[in-house]
Amino acid sequence: MEVIERIRRDALEALRPPKVLPLADWIEGNIFLPSTASATPGRMRLYAYQKGICEALDDPAVSEIVIQKSARIGFTAILAGYVGHTVATAPAPILATQPTADDSRAFSVDIEALFEASPALRGLISDDADECDPACKIDPLAGRIGVQN
């Protein structure tokens, strides 16, 4: 009887939805930057201004976010973290657009590396184009990456 109870408990635990965390906390707890994307690979740590961006992304009352920023502030990593958070905690279609096809390809490479480096994300999207087409594809003409779980 103890074995059945343990199996039942484990099965119910597996069905429990993931704990809801603010985006910034989720990123810091689950995102690992690969060496190809960061001079300091490993667990992602956010600065105060990055946490503010995450708060805006996480707020359902916010419909538009405008950011005036310089280059190389970790914004791409935040966006990749947001995509990862959505895929892991609230699977839904998500579209990340970039200004050019080259930017889109680069972001696609960054996303794939981040998903591979982060245990919470590893295996959540497919490498096989046949398996995820058309739900997960790069549209080089429009500079878009679509991911759908």
Phi, psi and omega per residue, in radians:
M1 nan -0.613 3.133
E2 -1.094 -0.645 3.138
V3 -1.126 -0.765 3.131
I4 -1.106 -0.749 3.129
E5 -1.101 -0.714 3.118
R6 -1.128 -0.744 3.110
I7 -1.095 -0.761 3.125
R8 -1.077 -0.799 3.127
R9 -1.062 -0.784 3.128
D10 -1.122 -0.701 3.133
A11 -1.140 -0.762 3.114
L12 -1.133 -0.664 3.105
E13 -1.112 -0.669 3.127
A14 -1.154 -0.475 -3.136
L15 -1.488 -0.211 -3.118
R16 -1.132 2.298 3.119
P17 -1.137 2.695 3.141
P18 -1.095 2.604 3.106
K19 -1.082 2.317 -3.128
V20 -1.433 2.074 3.119
L21 -2.114 2.639 2.971
P22 -1.008 2.595 -3.079
L23 -0.909 -0.818 -3.104
A24 -1.046 -0.758 3.127
D25 -1.152 -0.701 3.127
W26 -1.104 -0.779 3.133
I27 -1.045 -0.842 -3.117
E28 -1.141 -0.485 -3.139
G29 -1.542 -0.320 -2.989
N30 -2.249 -0.292 -3.068
I31 -1.682 2.252 3.061
F32 -2.052 2.207 3.141
L33 -1.448 2.242 3.099
P34 -1.315 2.788 3.141
S35 -1.121 -0.385 3.118
T36 -1.297 -0.292 -3.060
A37 -1.974 -0.127 -3.038
S38 -2.622 2.542 3.042
A39 -1.283 -0.348 3.095
T40 -2.160 1.374 -3.111
P41 -1.147 2.791 3.141
G42 2.142 -2.833 -3.096
R43 -1.009 2.309 -3.110
M44 -1.324 2.272 3.054
R45 -2.033 2.331 -3.088
L46 -1.762 2.503 2.991
Y47 -1.480 2.911 -3.085
A48 -0.981 -0.768 -3.112
Y49 -1.162 -0.542 3.092
Q50 -1.243 -0.627 3.091
K51 -1.122 -0.618 3.083
G52 -1.099 -0.721 3.079
I53 -1.090 -0.752 3.127
C54 -1.091 -0.695 3.113
E55 -1.056 -0.733 3.122
A56 -1.147 -0.747 3.124
L57 -1.098 -0.559 -3.058
D58 -1.457 -0.254 -3.032
D59 -1.496 1.963 -3.116
P60 -1.139 -0.319 3.124
A61 -1.370 -0.246 -3.125
V62 -1.603 2.108 -3.116
S63 -1.817 -0.276 -3.141
E64 -2.551 2.355 3.119
I65 -2.170 2.208 3.090
V66 -2.038 2.204 -3.104
I67 -2.182 2.148 2.997
Q68 -1.729 2.050 -3.003
K69 -2.516 2.877 3.009
S70 -1.607 -3.127 3.107
A71 -1.436 2.735 2.985
R72 1.096 0.785 3.104
I73 -1.904 0.112 3.141
G74 1.565 0.257 -3.108
F75 -1.136 -0.717 3.117
T76 -1.081 -0.691 3.110
A77 -1.140 -0.647 3.090
I78 -1.125 -0.802 3.118
L79 -1.077 -0.737 3.102
A80 -1.106 -0.684 3.075
G81 -1.107 -0.672 3.095
Y82 -1.128 -0.758 3.080
V83 -1.069 -0.811 3.127
G84 -1.053 -0.762 3.111
H85 -1.033 -0.786 3.141
T86 -1.113 -0.801 -3.133
V87 -1.094 -0.706 -3.054
A88 -1.414 -0.601 -2.987
T89 -1.922 -0.446 -3.113
A90 -2.543 1.149 -3.038
P91 -0.898 2.196 -3.141
A92 -2.840 2.799 3.061
P93 -1.043 2.425 3.122
I94 -2.474 2.443 -3.114
L95 -2.187 2.132 3.072
A96 -1.888 2.103 -3.133
T97 -1.828 2.617 3.095
Q98 -2.274 2.727 -3.065
P99 -1.139 -0.534 -3.099
T100 -2.337 2.870 3.085
A101 -1.098 -0.679 3.111
D102 -1.101 -0.739 3.095
D103 -1.099 -0.678 3.127
S104 -1.115 -0.771 3.106
R105 -1.091 -0.765 -3.141
A106 -1.098 -0.740 3.122
F107 -1.130 -0.666 3.097
S108 -1.051 -0.759 3.104
V109 -1.102 -0.761 3.123
D110 -1.067 -0.776 -3.136
I111 -1.082 -0.806 -3.124
E112 -1.080 -0.744 3.139
A113 -1.151 -0.710 3.138
L114 -1.144 -0.734 3.108
F115 -1.120 -0.660 3.129
E116 -1.222 -0.625 -3.092
A117 -1.383 -0.317 -3.040
S118 -1.841 1.958 -3.102
P119 -0.958 -0.601 -3.132
A120 -1.192 -0.329 -3.078
L121 -1.911 -0.351 -3.062
R122 -0.991 2.234 3.099
G123 1.510 -0.003 -3.119
L124 -1.451 -0.339 3.012
I125 -2.172 2.702 -3.040
S126 -1.590 2.507 3.003
D127 -1.461 -0.352 -3.039
D128 -1.457 1.973 -3.101
A129 -1.036 -0.607 3.140
D130 -1.165 -0.606 -3.078
E131 -1.263 -0.568 -3.058
C132 -1.911 -0.009 -3.139
D133 -1.352 2.337 0.023
P134 -1.634 0.099 -3.047
A135 -1.158 -0.513 -3.116
C136 -2.250 1.836 -3.096
K137 -2.687 2.849 3.051
I138 -1.882 2.250 3.074
D139 -1.847 1.619 -3.021
P140 -1.117 -0.416 3.132
L141 -1.286 -0.627 -3.089
A142 -1.706 -0.178 -3.111
G143 1.194 0.758 -3.097
R144 -2.171 2.621 3.002
I145 -2.171 2.191 3.100
G146 -1.955 2.349 3.094
V147 -2.244 2.274 3.087
Q148 -2.408 2.295 3.105
N149 -1.600 nan nan
